[in-house]
């Protein structure tokens, strides 16, 4: 009897993760590394999709995965137009927006492109993306920044935040759509979302400008000082952007983006490491507090997830400042591959309908 398989594809800047699921069970998982030298030859990120697709196909063949049994391919969503949370079948309009990078060039743009290409060669297979980083469910009031030339936008770790929120809701036997949650993704970037009855009505723009600093990002910076630096003549636009995203946060202060390394330094008595680790936890707690006001203090739970949530000292530092708001639950790590596959599984089983990207 033929299996019905779901293939999940999660492209990163220097890697491509793939996983195959059969009836909700993971049967294959692989992280394919790409050297910087190999990727240098591509002018744009989206030029890489044939190269990455070929490697994926080779890995599946090597693992004796029969692609003819694949019924759904779910790629990580990229920087497309702002859209509501959900699963979207990849159509030609979505392909075009992924190719041009309508909101920017990012490795995640490749997910939908590769999924579409593979599905096109497998009879009966369909391609999807799920909860891309541009999921936008903001209330209108949350879009106001303070000046009409600057509108707040929604870019955050939607896939993991939504998956963990639903997982928690299931664990307490309450519908996600009936809960108020503050969900904090603690990774290379940090996003804190106010989930009101199943919608993320406010969240910091975690990519390059708001909220707590993180291992690689500066978060909210003093605006006046930033303007002065921009016009000092000492730095290019690219220099400034790298300070904000890539060379900010822990990297700027301590020369590493490894939160576990910082934790070890702090445990060994490094005073600077202790201060910076505490400051990051302090800023995360402040953002959680801010999002609790969005929910008018009616917070059923605060969820901490992502890789940094493995760090007990950091989690305790955050929890000690926010536990008066609501109960704190820790879901360390992130299982984006399972989240992608389960979204595909829900469509495949008819639990939800795939949405149309317009």
C-alpha positions as CSV (number, residue, x, y, z in Angstrom):
1,X,0.0,0.0,0.0
2,X,1.3,3.4,-0.9
3,X,2.2,5.8,1.9
4,X,1.0,9.4,1.9
5,X,4.0,11.5,2.8
6,X,4.5,15.1,3.7
7,X,7.7,16.9,2.9
8,X,8.7,20.0,4.9
9,X,11.4,22.4,3.6
10,X,13.0,25.1,5.7
11,X,15.8,27.0,3.9
12,X,18.2,29.1,6.0
13,X,21.0,31.4,5.0
14,X,23.7,28.6,5.0
15,X,21.6,25.5,5.4
16,X,18.4,23.7,4.1
17,X,16.5,21.5,6.6
18,X,14.2,18.9,5.2
19,X,11.9,16.4,6.9
20,X,9.5,13.7,5.8
21,X,6.5,12.8,7.8
22,X,4.2,9.8,7.5
23,X,0.9,9.9,9.5
24,X,2.3,12.6,11.8
25,X,5.5,10.6,12.4
26,X,8.8,11.9,11.4
27,X,10.5,9.3,9.2
28,X,13.4,11.4,7.8
29,X,15.2,14.5,8.9
30,X,18.3,16.1,7.4
31,X,20.1,19.4,7.7
32,X,22.1,20.2,4.5
33,X,24.9,22.7,5.0
34,X,26.0,25.1,2.3
35,X,29.4,26.7,2.3
36,X,29.6,30.5,1.9
37,X,32.0,29.9,-1.0
38,X,29.4,27.8,-2.8
39,X,26.7,30.4,-2.3
40,X,28.8,33.3,-3.4
41,X,28.2,32.6,-7.1
42,X,24.5,33.4,-6.8
43,X,23.6,37.0,-7.4
44,X,20.3,36.8,-5.5
45,X,19.0,34.4,-2.9
46,X,16.2,33.2,-5.2
47,X,18.8,32.3,-7.8
48,X,19.7,29.4,-5.5
49,X,16.5,27.5,-5.7
50,X,17.4,25.1,-8.5
51,X,20.7,24.4,-6.7
52,X,19.0,23.7,-3.4
53,X,16.2,21.7,-5.0
54,X,18.7,19.4,-6.7
55,X,20.4,18.7,-3.4
56,X,17.1,18.0,-1.7
57,X,16.2,15.5,-4.4
58,X,19.5,13.8,-4.1
59,X,19.1,13.4,-0.3
60,X,15.6,12.0,-0.7
61,X,16.8,9.5,-3.2
62,X,19.7,8.5,-1.0
63,X,17.3,7.9,1.9
64,X,15.1,5.8,-0.4
65,X,12.2,8.2,-0.1
66,X,9.9,7.6,-3.1
67,X,8.8,11.1,-4.1
68,X,5.8,9.6,-5.9
69,X,4.3,9.0,-2.4
70,X,4.6,12.7,-1.4
71,X,1.1,14.4,-1.3
72,X,2.0,17.7,0.3
73,X,5.2,19.8,0.3
74,X,5.2,22.6,2.9
75,X,7.9,25.3,2.6
76,X,8.7,27.9,5.1
77,X,7.0,31.1,4.1
78,X,9.1,34.0,3.0
79,X,8.9,37.8,2.8
80,X,5.7,38.0,0.8
81,X,2.8,40.5,1.3
82,X,1.4,40.8,4.8
83,X,-1.2,38.0,5.2
84,X,-3.3,36.5,8.0
85,X,-2.1,33.4,9.7
86,X,-2.7,30.1,7.9
87,X,-1.7,27.7,5.2
88,X,-1.5,29.0,1.7
89,X,-1.4,26.9,-1.5
90,X,1.5,28.1,-3.6
91,X,0.0,29.8,-6.7
92,X,1.6,31.7,-9.5
93,X,1.1,35.1,-7.8
94,X,2.9,33.8,-4.7
95,X,5.7,32.4,-6.8
96,X,6.2,35.8,-8.5
97,X,6.3,37.6,-5.1
98,X,8.8,35.1,-3.7
99,X,11.0,35.5,-6.8
100,X,11.1,39.3,-6.7
101,X,11.3,39.4,-2.9
102,X,8.4,41.8,-2.5
103,X,9.4,42.6,1.1
104,X,13.0,41.7,0.8
105,X,15.4,38.9,-0.1
106,X,15.6,36.2,2.5
107,X,16.5,32.5,2.4
108,X,13.0,31.6,3.6
109,X,11.7,32.9,0.2
110,X,13.1,29.7,-1.3
111,X,10.8,27.4,0.6
112,X,7.7,28.1,-1.4
113,X,9.7,28.1,-4.7
114,X,11.2,24.7,-4.1
115,X,7.9,23.2,-2.8
116,X,6.2,24.5,-6.0
117,X,8.9,23.1,-8.3
118,X,8.8,19.6,-6.6
119,X,5.0,19.4,-6.5
120,X,4.9,20.2,-10.2
121,X,6.9,17.0,-10.9
122,X,4.9,14.7,-8.6
123,X,1.3,13.8,-9.8
124,X,-1.3,14.7,-7.2
125,X,1.1,16.6,-4.9
126,X,0.4,20.2,-3.8
127,X,2.7,22.9,-2.5
128,X,2.0,25.1,0.5
129,X,3.6,27.7,2.8
130,X,2.5,28.0,6.4
131,X,2.6,31.0,8.8
132,X,5.4,33.0,7.1
133,X,7.3,35.7,9.1
134,X,5.0,38.3,7.6
135,X,1.8,37.1,9.2
136,X,-0.1,40.3,9.9
137,X,-3.0,40.3,12.4
138,X,-2.2,43.6,14.0
139,X,-4.9,45.9,15.3
140,X,-5.0,49.2,13.6
141,X,-4.0,51.0,16.8
142,X,-0.8,48.9,16.9
143,X,0.3,50.2,13.5
144,X,0.7,53.8,14.7
145,X,4.4,54.6,15.4
146,X,4.3,58.3,16.3
147,X,4.9,59.7,12.8
148,X,2.9,59.1,9.6
149,X,6.0,58.4,7.6
150,X,6.8,55.4,9.8
151,X,4.2,52.6,10.2
152,X,4.8,49.7,12.5
153,X,4.8,46.4,10.6
154,X,4.4,42.7,11.6
155,X,7.5,40.6,11.0
156,X,8.1,37.9,13.6
157,X,8.6,34.2,14.3
158,X,5.0,33.4,13.4
159,X,5.4,29.7,12.6
160,X,6.9,28.8,16.0
161,X,4.8,31.3,18.0
162,X,1.6,29.9,16.6
163,X,2.6,26.3,16.9
164,X,3.6,26.7,20.5
165,X,0.5,28.6,21.3
166,X,-1.7,25.9,19.9
167,X,0.4,23.2,21.6
168,X,-0.1,24.9,25.0
169,X,-3.8,25.4,24.4
170,X,-4.2,21.7,23.6
171,X,-2.2,20.8,26.8
172,X,-4.7,22.7,29.0
173,X,-7.8,21.5,26.9
174,X,-8.8,25.1,25.9
175,X,-9.2,26.3,22.4
176,X,-6.4,28.6,21.2
177,X,-9.1,30.9,20.0
178,X,-10.4,31.2,23.5
179,X,-7.1,32.2,25.2
180,X,-5.0,35.3,25.8
181,X,-1.3,34.5,25.6
182,X,2.0,36.4,25.6
183,X,4.3,34.2,23.5
184,X,8.1,34.9,23.5
185,X,10.4,33.4,20.9
186,X,14.0,33.4,22.2
187,X,16.4,32.8,19.4
188,X,18.9,34.7,17.2
189,X,16.1,37.2,17.1
190,X,13.5,37.7,19.9
191,X,9.8,38.4,19.3
192,X,7.1,38.9,21.9
193,X,3.6,38.6,20.7
194,X,0.2,39.4,22.2
195,X,-2.1,36.6,21.2
196,X,-5.7,37.7,21.7
197,X,-8.3,34.9,21.0
198,X,-6.1,33.3,18.3
199,X,-4.8,36.4,16.7
200,X,-1.4,38.2,17.2
201,X,-2.8,41.7,17.6
202,X,0.6,43.2,18.5
203,X,4.2,42.1,18.3
204,X,7.6,43.7,18.1
205,X,9.2,43.9,14.6
206,X,11.9,41.3,15.5
207,X,13.9,41.5,12.2
208,X,15.5,44.9,12.5
209,X,14.1,47.5,14.7
210,X,12.0,46.9,17.8
211,X,11.9,45.3,21.2
212,X,14.6,43.5,23.2
213,X,18.2,43.1,21.9
214,X,19.0,39.5,21.1
215,X,22.1,37.4,20.3
216,X,22.5,39.1,16.9
217,X,20.1,42.1,16.9
218,X,20.2,45.5,18.6
219,X,16.5,45.9,19.2
220,X,15.1,49.3,19.9
221,X,18.0,51.9,19.9
222,X,18.0,55.5,21.1
223,X,16.6,57.3,18.0
224,X,18.6,60.5,18.3
225,X,21.9,58.7,18.7
226,X,21.1,56.5,15.7
227,X,20.4,59.5,13.5
228,X,23.7,61.2,14.6
229,X,25.6,58.0,13.7
230,X,23.9,57.7,10.3
231,X,25.0,61.2,9.3
232,X,28.5,61.1,11.0
233,X,30.1,60.0,7.7
234,X,31.9,57.2,9.5
235,X,29.5,54.4,8.5
236,X,27.8,53.2,5.3
237,X,24.2,52.2,5.2
238,X,25.3,48.6,5.2
239,X,27.4,49.2,8.3
240,X,24.4,50.6,10.1
241,X,22.1,47.8,9.0
242,X,24.6,45.2,10.2
243,X,24.8,46.9,13.6
244,X,21.1,46.6,13.9
245,X,20.8,43.0,12.5
246,X,23.7,40.6,12.5
247,X,26.3,42.4,14.5
248,X,24.2,43.8,17.3
249,X,23.1,42.4,20.7
250,X,25.4,39.8,22.3
251,X,27.7,39.9,19.2
252,X,28.4,43.6,19.7
253,X,28.8,43.5,23.5
254,X,30.6,40.1,23.9
255,X,31.8,39.0,20.5
256,X,29.5,35.9,20.3
257,X,26.0,35.0,19.3
258,X,26.0,31.9,21.4
259,X,23.7,32.5,24.4
260,X,25.0,29.3,26.1
261,X,28.5,30.6,25.9
262,X,27.4,33.8,27.6
263,X,25.7,31.8,30.2
264,X,28.9,29.9,30.9
265,X,30.9,33.1,31.1
266,X,28.4,34.5,33.6
267,X,28.5,31.3,35.7
268,X,32.3,31.6,35.8
269,X,32.0,35.1,37.2
270,X,32.6,37.3,34.1
271,X,31.0,40.5,35.3
272,X,30.3,41.9,31.9
273,X,28.7,38.7,30.7
274,X,26.5,38.7,33.8
275,X,25.4,42.3,33.2
276,X,24.6,41.8,29.5
277,X,22.8,38.5,30.1
278,X,20.7,40.2,32.8
279,X,20.1,43.2,30.6
280,X,18.7,41.0,27.8
281,X,16.4,39.2,30.2
282,X,15.4,42.6,31.6
283,X,14.4,43.9,28.2
284,X,12.5,40.7,27.4
285,X,10.6,41.0,30.6
286,X,9.8,44.7,29.8
287,X,8.4,43.7,26.4
288,X,6.3,40.9,28.0
289,X,4.9,43.5,30.4
290,X,4.1,45.8,27.5
291,X,2.2,43.1,25.7
292,X,0.3,42.3,28.8
293,X,-1.1,45.8,28.7
294,X,-2.3,45.2,25.1
295,X,-4.3,42.3,26.6
296,X,-5.5,44.6,29.4
297,X,-3.9,42.4,32.0
298,X,-6.1,39.4,31.1
299,X,-3.2,37.0,30.4
300,X,-4.0,33.3,30.7
301,X,-0.3,32.3,30.3
302,X,3.2,33.5,29.3
303,X,5.0,31.1,27.0
304,X,8.8,31.1,26.6
305,X,10.1,29.2,23.6
306,X,13.1,29.0,21.3
307,X,16.7,27.9,21.8
308,X,17.5,30.4,24.6
309,X,14.6,28.9,26.6
310,X,17.0,26.0,27.4
311,X,19.0,28.4,29.6
312,X,17.7,28.1,33.1
313,X,19.3,31.2,34.5
314,X,17.9,33.3,31.7
315,X,14.5,31.9,32.0
316,X,14.5,32.4,35.7
317,X,15.6,36.0,35.3
318,X,12.7,36.7,32.9
319,X,10.2,34.7,34.9
320,X,11.0,36.5,38.2
321,X,10.0,39.8,36.6
322,X,6.8,38.7,34.9
323,X,5.3,35.9,37.0
324,X,2.9,38.4,38.7
325,X,1.3,38.9,35.3
326,X,0.4,35.3,34.7
327,X,1.7,31.7,34.9
328,X,4.9,31.1,33.0
329,X,5.4,28.0,30.8
330,X,8.6,27.0,29.1
331,X,8.7,25.2,25.8
332,X,12.4,25.1,25.0
333,X,13.7,24.8,21.4
334,X,11.7,25.1,18.2
335,X,10.4,22.4,16.1
336,X,9.7,24.3,12.9
337,X,9.9,21.1,10.7
338,X,7.1,19.5,12.7
339,X,5.1,22.7,12.7
340,X,5.3,22.9,8.9
341,X,4.4,19.3,8.4
342,X,1.4,19.4,10.9
343,X,0.0,22.4,9.0
344,X,0.2,20.4,5.8
345,X,-1.3,17.4,7.6
346,X,-4.3,19.5,8.7
347,X,-5.0,20.6,5.1
348,X,-4.5,17.0,3.8
349,X,-6.9,15.7,6.4
350,X,-9.5,18.4,5.8
351,X,-9.2,19.9,9.3
352,X,-8.5,23.3,7.8
353,X,-8.7,24.7,4.3
354,X,-5.7,26.1,2.4
355,X,-6.1,29.9,1.8
356,X,-5.6,31.7,-1.5
357,X,-2.7,34.1,-1.8
358,X,-3.9,37.2,-3.6
